[in-house]
Amino acid sequence: MEVKKYSSYAEIEKDLEILKLEKEINYQKLVLSFQKTKESITPQNVMNGIFSSFKDYLSNSYGSIFQSILPYIIGWFINKKRGN
């Protein structure tokens, strides 16, 4: 980082004011981000997230579950018709 040389107090004050405004902007961004995070972590949103994840898992694995159970169901129907 290059050291800046100032020729007057006015330049120093100007840079200090810019840094102060940048600091305030970053602080407000942090506060806003915290508020959004706090709003998103409500019990309803957490439960919706859990249920949607569970639903996605089941819908993605539904085909494989069905394929593994299908032979047993067919065998049960065949045995039932035979009277066993």
C-alpha positions in Angstrom: 0.0 0.0 0.0 1.3 3.4 -1.0 1.6 6.1 1.6 -0.3 9.1 0.7 1.3 12.5 1.3 -1.0 15.4 2.2 -0.2 19.0 1.5 -3.0 20.5 3.7 -5.3 19.7 6.6 -8.2 20.1 4.3 -7.1 17.0 2.3 -6.7 15.0 5.5 -10.2 16.1 6.7 -11.7 15.2 3.3 -10.2 11.7 3.4 -11.3 11.2 7.0 -14.8 12.2 6.0 -14.8 9.7 3.1 -13.6 7.0 5.4 -16.2 7.8 8.0 -19.0 7.6 5.3 -17.6 4.3 4.0 -17.6 3.0 7.5 -21.2 4.1 8.1 -22.3 2.5 4.8 -20.6 -0.8 5.6 -22.2 -0.8 9.1 -25.7 -0.2 7.6 -25.1 -3.0 5.1 -24.2 -5.3 8.0 -27.3 -4.3 10.0 -29.6 -4.9 7.0 -28.0 -8.3 6.3 -28.5 -9.2 10.0 -32.2 -8.1 9.9 -32.8 -10.1 6.7 -31.2 -13.2 8.2 -33.2 -12.8 11.4 -36.4 -12.5 9.4 -35.6 -15.6 7.4 -35.0 -17.7 10.5 -38.5 -17.9 11.8 -40.0 -21.2 12.9 -42.3 -21.2 9.9 -39.5 -20.7 7.4 -37.3 -23.3 9.1 -40.2 -25.9 9.0 -40.9 -25.0 5.4 -37.3 -25.6 4.6 -37.2 -28.9 6.3 -40.4 -30.1 4.7 -39.4 -29.0 1.2 -36.0 -30.8 1.6 -37.8 -33.9 2.8 -40.3 -33.6 -0.1 -37.5 -33.2 -2.6 -35.7 -36.2 -1.2 -38.8 -38.4 -1.4 -39.7 -37.2 -4.9 -36.2 -37.9 -6.2 -36.0 -41.3 -4.6 -39.6 -42.3 -5.2 -38.8 -44.1 -8.4 -36.0 -46.2 -6.9 -38.2 -47.1 -3.9 -41.0 -48.1 -6.2 -38.7 -50.3 -8.3 -37.4 -52.1 -5.3 -40.8 -52.7 -3.8 -42.6 -53.7 -7.1 -41.3 -57.3 -7.3 -42.6 -58.0 -3.8 -46.0 -56.6 -4.6 -46.2 -58.6 -7.8 -45.1 -61.8 -5.9 -47.8 -61.1 -3.2 -50.5 -60.8 -5.8 -49.4 -64.0 -7.6 -49.3 -65.9 -4.3 -52.7 -64.5 -3.3 -54.4 -65.6 -6.6 -52.9 -69.1 -6.1 -54.4 -69.3 -2.6 -51.0 -69.6 -0.8 
